[in-house]
Amino acid sequence: MRKWILALVAALSIGAALAATPATVVVLDAENMTCPACGITIKKALEKVLGVAETKVDTRAETVTVAFDSSQTDISAIARAVTEAGFPAKARTGGE
């Protein structure tokens, strides 16, 4: 019983450490988005990028908002994945 409790505590502490990983958010301007299928294509491309936690695609505004772990990936890798999916992308700067 004691081993089971220790294993549970260890698993919970690992989960808490992973959940506490700070996320960086970037907004990308992406070209050529015309329909909901474009958003699906972009989300699938970003699922392959290690460290991407969440993706929101707005086809009307032609933006992609990405939350990611900056210790595993960076903005250029994220923009490259979107661009290679067929939607030339670049990060917004400053207060845009």
C-alpha contacts under 8 A as a table, 3 or more apart, distances in Angstrom:
res1	aa1	res2	aa2	distance
1	M	4	W	5.14
1	M	5	I	6.40
2	R	5	I	5.18
2	R	6	L	6.25
3	K	6	L	5.08
3	K	7	A	6.10
4	W	7	A	5.12
4	W	8	L	6.22
5	I	8	L	5.07
5	I	9	V	6.20
6	L	9	V	5.12
6	L	10	A	6.14
7	A	10	A	5.09
7	A	11	A	6.15
8	L	11	A	5.13
8	L	12	L	6.17
9	V	12	L	5.15
9	V	13	S	6.17
10	A	13	S	5.19
10	A	14	I	6.28
11	A	14	I	5.23
11	A	15	G	6.25
12	L	15	G	5.05
12	L	16	A	6.12
13	S	16	A	5.03
13	S	17	A	6.18
14	I	17	A	5.10
14	I	18	L	6.31
15	G	18	L	5.17
15	G	19	A	6.12
16	A	19	A	5.04
16	A	20	A	6.08
17	A	20	A	5.14
17	A	21	T	6.68
18	L	21	T	5.45
21	T	69	D	7.12
22	P	69	D	6.54
23	A	53	A	7.87
23	A	67	A	5.80
23	A	68	F	5.16
23	A	69	D	5.00
23	A	70	S	7.03
24	T	67	A	5.48
24	T	68	F	5.27
24	T	69	D	6.09
24	T	70	S	6.25
25	V	65	T	6.96
25	V	66	V	5.51
25	V	67	A	4.35
25	V	68	F	6.37
26	V	65	T	5.77
26	V	66	V	5.41
26	V	67	A	6.64
26	V	75	I	7.21
26	V	91	A	6.82
26	V	92	R	7.67
27	V	63	T	6.60
27	V	64	V	5.66
27	V	65	T	4.43
27	V	66	V	6.46
27	V	91	A	5.90
27	V	92	R	5.87
28	L	63	T	5.49
28	L	64	V	5.05
28	L	65	T	6.31
28	L	79	A	7.19
28	L	89	A	6.05
28	L	90	K	5.34
28	L	91	A	4.27
28	L	92	R	5.65
29	D	62	E	5.97
29	D	63	T	4.68
29	D	64	V	6.53
29	D	89	A	5.45
29	D	90	K	5.58
29	D	91	A	6.25
29	D	92	R	6.50
30	A	33	M	7.13
30	A	62	E	5.41
30	A	63	T	5.65
30	A	64	V	6.89
30	A	82	V	7.72
30	A	83	T	7.89
30	A	87	F	5.58
30	A	88	P	5.52
30	A	89	A	4.25
30	A	90	K	6.79
31	E	62	E	6.41
31	E	87	F	5.20
31	E	88	P	5.40
31	E	89	A	6.50
32	N	62	E	7.92
32	N	86	G	7.81
32	N	87	F	5.73
32	N	88	P	7.62
33	M	38	C	5.65
33	M	39	G	7.52
33	M	59	T	5.60
33	M	60	R	7.91
33	M	62	E	6.18
33	M	87	F	6.96
34	T	38	C	6.66
34	T	59	T	6.54
34	T	60	R	7.91
35	C	38	C	5.55
35	C	39	G	7.33
35	C	59	T	6.62
36	P	39	G	5.25
36	P	40	I	6.64
36	P	59	T	6.98
37	A	40	I	5.00
37	A	41	T	6.23
38	C	41	T	5.09
38	C	42	I	6.27
38	C	59	T	7.61
39	G	42	I	5.12
39	G	43	K	6.12
39	G	57	V	5.57
39	G	58	D	7.49
39	G	59	T	6.78
40	I	43	K	5.12
40	I	44	K	6.15
41	T	44	K	5.23
41	T	45	A	6.26
41	T	85	A	6.96
42	I	45	A	5.09
42	I	46	L	6.23
42	I	57	V	7.79
42	I	82	V	5.92
42	I	85	A	6.47
42	I	87	F	7.99
43	K	46	L	5.14
43	K	47	E	6.15
43	K	55	T	6.45
43	K	56	K	7.93
43	K	57	V	7.71
44	K	47	E	5.12
44	K	48	K	6.98
45	A	48	K	5.69
45	A	49	V	7.36
45	A	81	A	6.10
45	A	82	V	6.62
45	A	85	A	6.41
46	L	49	V	5.22
46	L	52	V	6.78
46	L	55	T	7.63
46	L	78	I	6.96
46	L	81	A	6.40
46	L	82	V	7.09
47	E	50	L	7.59
47	E	52	V	6.77
49	V	52	V	5.98
49	V	73	T	7.52
49	V	77	A	7.75
49	V	78	I	7.12
49	V	81	A	7.55
50	L	72	Q	6.27
50	L	73	T	6.49
51	G	68	F	5.39
51	G	69	D	4.97
51	G	70	S	7.31
51	G	71	S	7.74
51	G	72	Q	5.01
51	G	73	T	5.74
52	V	55	T	7.66
52	V	66	V	7.06
52	V	67	A	6.16
52	V	68	F	4.25
52	V	69	D	6.46
52	V	73	T	7.62
53	A	66	V	7.55
53	A	67	A	5.51
53	A	68	F	5.09
53	A	69	D	7.23
54	E	66	V	5.75
54	E	67	A	5.07
54	E	68	F	6.95
55	T	64	V	7.02
55	T	65	T	5.76
55	T	66	V	4.62
55	T	67	A	6.50
56	K	64	V	5.76
56	K	65	T	5.08
56	K	66	V	6.50
57	V	62	E	7.67
57	V	63	T	6.06
57	V	64	V	4.56
57	V	65	T	6.41
58	D	61	A	5.55
58	D	62	E	5.69
58	D	63	T	5.30
58	D	64	V	6.31
59	T	62	E	4.69
59	T	63	T	6.66
60	R	63	T	7.96
68	F	73	T	7.33
69	D	72	Q	5.62
69	D	73	T	6.50
70	S	73	T	5.27
70	S	74	D	5.70
71	S	74	D	7.88
73	T	77	A	6.56
73	T	78	I	7.59
74	D	77	A	5.52
74	D	78	I	6.50
75	I	78	I	5.09
75	I	79	A	6.11
75	I	91	A	7.34
76	S	79	A	5.10
76	S	80	R	5.96
77	A	80	R	5.02
77	A	81	A	6.22
78	I	81	A	5.21
78	I	82	V	6.48
79	A	82	V	5.22
79	A	83	T	6.08
79	A	88	P	7.91
79	A	89	A	5.44
79	A	90	K	5.88
79	A	91	A	7.10
80	R	83	T	4.99
80	R	84	E	5.95
80	R	89	A	7.41
81	A	84	E	5.15
81	A	85	A	6.23
82	V	85	A	5.09
82	V	86	G	6.82
82	V	87	F	5.73
82	V	88	P	6.72
82	V	89	A	6.23
83	T	86	G	5.30
83	T	87	F	4.67
83	T	88	P	4.16
83	T	89	A	5.42
84	E	87	F	7.00
84	E	88	P	7.53
92	R	96	E	6.34
93	T	96	E	6.15
